[in-house]
Amino acid sequence: MPRKPLYLRQKKRAHHQLFAIPGLLILVATVGGALAFNFYYSFTRWIGFGTPQWVWLRNYRYMLQNPAIRQTALHAVIAIVPFAIIPTFLGCFIAAVLFDYISPRFGQTIASRFRGLLYLPQIVPLAMTGVVWNWLLDSKTGLLNQYLHDHGARWHIAWMESQLTTQIIFALILIWLQLGFTLLIFIAGLSRIDTNILEAAQLDGAKWFTQFRLILLPLLRTEIAIVLLTTSISSLKIFAPVYWITHGGPRGATDVPSTYVFHQFYNGSNVGSASAIATVFALLVGLFTAGLMKFQRRGQVMKI
Amino acid sequence: MKRRNPMSWVVLFFVTTGVAIWTIPYYLVFTYAIKSPVDQTSTSLWAPPHSFNASYFIQAWQWGDLTPKFFNSLYISSVATAISIGLAFFTAFSLGIGKPKHRTLILTICMVIYAIPQEAIVFPWFKFTEAINIYGNQIGVILILGILYSAFATYLLTTVLSEFPKEILEAAYVDGVSSWRLLRSIIFPLIRPTLATLAAMIFIWDWNEYMMPLILLPNNNTQTLPIIIATALGGNPDTGSPGMNVSIMAMGCVLSAIPSIIFFLLFQRTLSRGIAVGAVD
């Protein structure tokens, strides 16, 4: 059968492109519209009903001057360490241990059981995880303190009541939460690697850690970039873990922009100012995402 | 299977300990929830339960009147997932197979929309649902979640579809297949496993969604299961609530996690493969 001429095939492609119209239109109209309104609110003084009163840039000035708001922004940036950087590298290492060390020696089943268990914090609803941690760490009725008390401790540690301990514990909880996600992606990435390379390395007498450092790590470069991208973005807009585990407290010690803004909306106290913060953070996250998408593309070109 | 030496047992020991530490919080809650009252007081916290005790299960369920909330969550999550996949599939077909000129720009926009913090859209959307009289109706939550996650689904599916085997497409073009036919009879059957995985992922996200339901569903009768349980357990300071029996609390946690865990177990293998395909290349 003779092949159809090229122009006919290209015309087909033009038809394909029509299919993008409804989905993209709905997406852009909804989200774009909402963002536009949010932008408008950010220039007004408004309690959520009645007529918004136009106040120019007053909300933005307030945002810059208010130390509490600046603090929340700082928290979101710091969260990148326990919510993105540490889980990425820890996940990378543990994925290699599970996939390349445990699995060939003790069987694939045990490795995937471990992976499943480490992934649990990712699938259990965060509202529940929050209840669980508060149950464990409550200073009076919490399990941890009860346990310490039963074993002779005389003091009650106020785990989640002092600002510093809460921040440290919450950072650890964030690592605990995020590891499963990074692990899943790295294990998937490792399973695509050609095992011949690893066998060749072993024939050459490479130790496991050398093999990890010199072969697996470079092969996982793309995954590392992608995982860092997604987890950093989720740190910047982190909401549910804070909302359910620490509620932003004690006294704002773990408050982040999302929870701050949420409370403003929820209580209807100052929609204009909240919208200004939301606008700025949406812009930041958007730029971050677009930038990292560029980086990701360049990485691919380099790969080819 | 490789040879095990003493070193490998040491490694296994450390890894097992690590995994055990990771699961302790859930282990404690789960065992507490199914222990009988006698077991709870007489045995140590760490000890496994002697028998399975379902009484707290029934108590928690009745106490919170959870059946309708369970169906609320099921309804919201499944319809929202269907909307996301439905919207994304056609867009992704057009972007991934049709390969228009500004594909990367469109994908970047999708990724940006997916990444944008929800607090930047929640209030305008709340006002919108008020204006068209669907405030408090689950449709409001379903629509916005469906549309929002369609952005991520589009991104992932497009990446998968741009790797679609050229030979199959060529063959289809030679046979003079129409766009619709190509989509329905060739692409859809072949991409179905990826769609299923993606649907499972988005379903879990929808199930565990908080900001939108908290703001858009003021009535407890329409609220989702995880939020209801957490609120009832005193996990939500905004709504305020009475303290309660620890056993029922433990059971509530277990209950609201079950659907996501089932979904994960069903799709565990495809889930990691699906993400890998989507995330790389």
Chai-1 contact restraints between the chains, C-beta under 6 A:
chainA,res_idxA,chainB,res_idxB,connection_type,confidence,min_distance_angstrom,max_distance_angstrom,comment,restraint_id
A,R3,B,V174,contact,1.0,0.0,6.0,A-B,restraint_1
A,R9,B,Y173,contact,1.0,0.0,6.0,A-B,restraint_2
A,K12,B,Y173,contact,1.0,0.0,6.0,A-B,restraint_3
A,R13,B,G98,contact,1.0,0.0,6.0,A-B,restraint_4
A,H15,B,S179,contact,1.0,0.0,6.0,A-B,restraint_5
A,H16,B,S94,contact,1.0,0.0,6.0,A-B,restraint_6
A,H16,B,I97,contact,1.0,0.0,6.0,A-B,restraint_7
A,H16,B,G98,contact,1.0,0.0,6.0,A-B,restraint_8
A,H16,B,S179,contact,1.0,0.0,6.0,A-B,restraint_9
A,Q17,B,S94,contact,1.0,0.0,6.0,A-B,restraint_10
A,Q17,B,G98,contact,1.0,0.0,6.0,A-B,restraint_11
A,Q17,B,P100,contact,1.0,0.0,6.0,A-B,restraint_12
A,F19,B,F90,contact,1.0,0.0,6.0,A-B,restraint_13
A,F19,B,F93,contact,1.0,0.0,6.0,A-B,restraint_14
A,F19,B,S94,contact,1.0,0.0,6.0,A-B,restraint_15
A,A20,B,T91,contact,1.0,0.0,6.0,A-B,restraint_16
A,A20,B,S94,contact,1.0,0.0,6.0,A-B,restraint_17
A,A20,B,L95,contact,1.0,0.0,6.0,A-B,restraint_18
A,G23,B,L87,contact,1.0,0.0,6.0,A-B,restraint_19
A,G23,B,F90,contact,1.0,0.0,6.0,A-B,restraint_20
A,G23,B,T91,contact,1.0,0.0,6.0,A-B,restraint_21
A,L24,B,T91,contact,1.0,0.0,6.0,A-B,restraint_22
A,L27,B,I147,contact,1.0,0.0,6.0,A-B,restraint_23
A,L27,B,A151,contact,1.0,0.0,6.0,A-B,restraint_24
A,T30,B,I147,contact,1.0,0.0,6.0,A-B,restraint_25
A,V31,B,I113,contact,1.0,0.0,6.0,A-B,restraint_26
A,A34,B,I121,contact,1.0,0.0,6.0,A-B,restraint_27
A,A34,B,P124,contact,1.0,0.0,6.0,A-B,restraint_28
A,A34,B,W125,contact,1.0,0.0,6.0,A-B,restraint_29
A,F37,B,P124,contact,1.0,0.0,6.0,A-B,restraint_30
A,N38,B,A120,contact,1.0,0.0,6.0,A-B,restraint_31
A,N38,B,P124,contact,1.0,0.0,6.0,A-B,restraint_32
A,P104,B,K2,contact,1.0,0.0,6.0,A-B,restraint_33
A,R105,B,K2,contact,1.0,0.0,6.0,A-B,restraint_34
A,R105,B,R4,contact,1.0,0.0,6.0,A-B,restraint_35
A,R105,B,S8,contact,1.0,0.0,6.0,A-B,restraint_36
A,F114,B,V19,contact,1.0,0.0,6.0,A-B,restraint_37
A,L117,B,V19,contact,1.0,0.0,6.0,A-B,restraint_38
A,L117,B,T23,contact,1.0,0.0,6.0,A-B,restraint_39
A,L118,B,W22,contact,1.0,0.0,6.0,A-B,restraint_40
A,L120,B,Y26,contact,1.0,0.0,6.0,A-B,restraint_41
A,I123,B,S260,contact,1.0,0.0,6.0,A-B,restraint_42
A,I123,B,I261,contact,1.0,0.0,6.0,A-B,restraint_43
A,I123,B,F264,contact,1.0,0.0,6.0,A-B,restraint_44
A,V124,B,A257,contact,1.0,0.0,6.0,A-B,restraint_45
A,P125,B,N208,contact,1.0,0.0,6.0,A-B,restraint_46
A,P125,B,P226,contact,1.0,0.0,6.0,A-B,restraint_47
A,P125,B,S256,contact,1.0,0.0,6.0,A-B,restraint_48
A,A127,B,P226,contact,1.0,0.0,6.0,A-B,restraint_49
A,A127,B,A230,contact,1.0,0.0,6.0,A-B,restraint_50
A,A127,B,G235,contact,1.0,0.0,6.0,A-B,restraint_51
A,M128,B,C253,contact,1.0,0.0,6.0,A-B,restraint_52
A,M128,B,S256,contact,1.0,0.0,6.0,A-B,restraint_53
A,M128,B,A257,contact,1.0,0.0,6.0,A-B,restraint_54
A,G130,B,G235,contact,1.0,0.0,6.0,A-B,restraint_55
A,V131,B,A230,contact,1.0,0.0,6.0,A-B,restraint_56
A,V131,B,L233,contact,1.0,0.0,6.0,A-B,restraint_57
A,V131,B,G235,contact,1.0,0.0,6.0,A-B,restraint_58
A,V131,B,C253,contact,1.0,0.0,6.0,A-B,restraint_59
A,V132,B,P25,contact,1.0,0.0,6.0,A-B,restraint_60
A,V132,B,V29,contact,1.0,0.0,6.0,A-B,restraint_61
A,V132,B,C253,contact,1.0,0.0,6.0,A-B,restraint_62
A,L184,B,S272,contact,1.0,0.0,6.0,A-B,restraint_63
A,I185,B,I275,contact,1.0,0.0,6.0,A-B,restraint_64
A,A188,B,S272,contact,1.0,0.0,6.0,A-B,restraint_65
A,A188,B,I275,contact,1.0,0.0,6.0,A-B,restraint_66
A,A188,B,A276,contact,1.0,0.0,6.0,A-B,restraint_67
A,T222,B,V280,contact,1.0,0.0,6.0,A-B,restraint_68
A,I226,B,A279,contact,1.0,0.0,6.0,A-B,restraint_69
A,I233,B,A115,contact,1.0,0.0,6.0,A-B,restraint_70
A,K237,B,P117,contact,1.0,0.0,6.0,A-B,restraint_71
A,A240,B,Y210,contact,1.0,0.0,6.0,A-B,restraint_72
A,H247,B,P237,contact,1.0,0.0,6.0,A-B,restraint_73
A,S258,B,P117,contact,1.0,0.0,6.0,A-B,restraint_74
A,S258,B,E119,contact,1.0,0.0,6.0,A-B,restraint_75
A,V261,B,E119,contact,1.0,0.0,6.0,A-B,restraint_76
A,F262,B,E119,contact,1.0,0.0,6.0,A-B,restraint_77
A,F265,B,F123,contact,1.0,0.0,6.0,A-B,restraint_78
A,Y266,B,D238,contact,1.0,0.0,6.0,A-B,restraint_79
A,A278,B,E119,contact,1.0,0.0,6.0,A-B,restraint_80
A,A278,B,A120,contact,1.0,0.0,6.0,A-B,restraint_81
A,F281,B,P117,contact,1.0,0.0,6.0,A-B,restraint_82
A,A282,B,I116,contact,1.0,0.0,6.0,A-B,restraint_83
A,A282,B,P117,contact,1.0,0.0,6.0,A-B,restraint_84
A,A282,B,A120,contact,1.0,0.0,6.0,A-B,restraint_85
A,V285,B,A115,contact,1.0,0.0,6.0,A-B,restraint_86
A,V285,B,I116,contact,1.0,0.0,6.0,A-B,restraint_87
A,V285,B,P117,contact,1.0,0.0,6.0,A-B,restraint_88
A,G286,B,V112,contact,1.0,0.0,6.0,A-B,restraint_89
A,G286,B,I116,contact,1.0,0.0,6.0,A-B,restraint_90
A,T289,B,M111,contact,1.0,0.0,6.0,A-B,restraint_91
A,T289,B,V112,contact,1.0,0.0,6.0,A-B,restraint_92
A,T289,B,A115,contact,1.0,0.0,6.0,A-B,restraint_93
A,A290,B,T108,contact,1.0,0.0,6.0,A-B,restraint_94
A,A290,B,V112,contact,1.0,0.0,6.0,A-B,restraint_95
A,M293,B,T108,contact,1.0,0.0,6.0,A-B,restraint_96
A,M293,B,M111,contact,1.0,0.0,6.0,A-B,restraint_97
